[in-house]
Amino acid sequence: MAANTTPSSSEQDAAGTAWMRGLQQALRSGESALPALDANRLAQIQQAYAKEYAELWIGLLNGSAQPAQAGDRRFSGEAWRSNRFSAYTAALYLLNARAMLEMADAVQADEKTRQRIRFGVEQWVDAAAPSNVWALNPDAVAEAVRSGGESLRRGMDNLLRDMLRGKLTQTDEQQFEVGRNVATSEGAVVYENPWFQLIDYRPLQRTVHERPLLIVPPCINKYYILDLQPANSLVRYALEQGHRVLLMSWRNPDAECARWTWDDYIEHGVIEGIRVAGEIAAAARRAPSAGRRRATAAAQPAEEGINALGFCVGGTLLGTALAVLQARGQRPVRSVTFLTTMLDFSDTGVLDVFVDEAQVAMREATIGKGGLLSGAELAAAFSSLRPNDLTWNYVVGNYLKGQTPPPFDLLYWNSDSTNLPGPFLTWYLRNTYLENRLAQPGALRVCGVPVDLGSIDLPAYVYGSREDHIVPWATAYASACLLGGPTRFVLGASGHIAGVINPPAAGKRSHWRMKASARLPAQAASWLKRAEEHAGSWWPDWSQWLAGQAGELQDAPTAYGGAQYEAIEPAPGRYVRVRA
């Protein structure tokens, strides 16, 4: 029976009560709890503002003012520079924006309060840019004049179309299709249950390592960020390195899934995926055609088991599942890779602005017993972390100028959002982001057993991205320090996605690592002082490490699956095609 995903009046009342209770507690704490500004810093801001404002006004009058918006692409067009009024408007806006943000930084409060105040000010400042107003945007006005008003008609069409779709268009989605030009690695679905499909990819080498790699992607978005195009596919790269790759493709939850819990995703999701992958691996070892060819350098002796990789929330799920299996006395996984994963949630970066007791209590009251967080709401939350790049840039282009955004595979993936079951989400928010109980040995019971991440004594490879705003790299490092086995930590340049999806052939960016035998220091800053920077992608370093965990080479399988598992349908399967 499908669960009702619409909050009842009693649930809404409970949510409102929870929010009001949090507000009342803050007010009862007294005036000392209210944020205050550093008086000296405020005076400095006011003096600097008055001086610069006077200079701007004089420059407007005599025409000698230099544009103050150099480097800001919102105001980089010639029309902004050649029109004195527009140049002044942009410069005044930037002066006001800088003063507002400096005032936010001058607030005397705890770090969480300061962060939330700055986030709110940033949202307001970005929304108030004159470039977002047609009459104040000389580029948009010039385009309307040039096109004889056609750009305005196209802009209205774009706006109405997005209103009907319920989301902002960020790329030309008509140019992409899952399975045709994204998520194209050849394979087959060999197992499915209501939670996920398991994809077995066609090997790209004549021989493969006997221990396959199981990839656990995040369930908050589609897996094919790891298989966008052949040139930047981590899946394809692993296949080229001689690994047999199995990947979990999560179902996009609908009303039937509205009561799924964290335990469901662990037991019926990750642990089930590990079980099936292990049986497929065992069948391949027993196959008459799977004779071993040669041992790889530094490879471990042949033994049962698989290797596993978790990305982002997929890594959090994988780490929890491994701790559950360890508590049950089971060791089906022989090595683990975590990519931009939080196991320790002591510093959650900018996402912390969305999580406090009142917010979590509201979600628990509305969808915690059954319901869905829509993919559109989830996508909007992530877009708000970079509003100029992911929101206002497209408001200006799509609506004010009447443009169609160019095709971009990454933004197509970003727009292909997923829903989340309420019970799963609220457990996750409370026990990780809010209370950080996953990092505390025995503080949580999952699937009926206590969780201790320190019991995961497997060889581990942990990757963090230096400019990651979703998983701060120091938090990824702290998570690595929770594990009980030999752990290698590598830091890549760039952010949450671009740092991970960095194929060696591109020759981009760099990464930092210590010698393979070195022990991890307790603090991330100490590690960074000892690490050495290396040009290019971190993928080859990971590939070399993984080869050492993957066992000997054997003949690649000639058919998908193994044991009782056979091809159900071609990759990428049905689940990934379902849109929120």
Secondary structure, DSSP 8 states (H G I E B T S, - for coil): -----S--HHHHHHHHHHHHHHHHHHHHT-GGGS-EE-HHHHHHHHHHHHHHHHHHHHHHHHT----S-TT-GGG-SHHHHH-HHHHHHHHHHHHHHHHHHHHHHTEES-HHHHHHHHHHHHHHHHHT-GGGSGGG-HHHHHHHHHTTTHHHHHHHHHHHHHHHHTS---S-GGG--BTTTBS---EEEEEE-SSEEEEEE--SSSEEESS-EEEE--SSB-GGGGSSSGGG-HHHHHHHTT--EEEEEE----GGGTT--HHHIIIIIIIHHHHHHHHHHHHHHHSTT--B----TT-----S-EEEEEETHHHHHHHHHHHHHHHTT---EEEEEEES--S--S--GGGGGG-SHHHHHHHHHHHTTS-EE-HHHHHHHHHTTSHIIIIIHHIIIIIIS-------HHHHHHHSB--EEHHHHHHHIIIIIIT--TTSTTS-EETTEE--GGG--S-EEEEEETT-SSS-HHHHHHHHTT-SS-EEEEEESS-TTTTTS--GGG---EEEE--TT----SSHHHHHHH-EEEES-SHHHHHHHHHTTS--EEE--SSSSBTTB---EETT-SGGG---
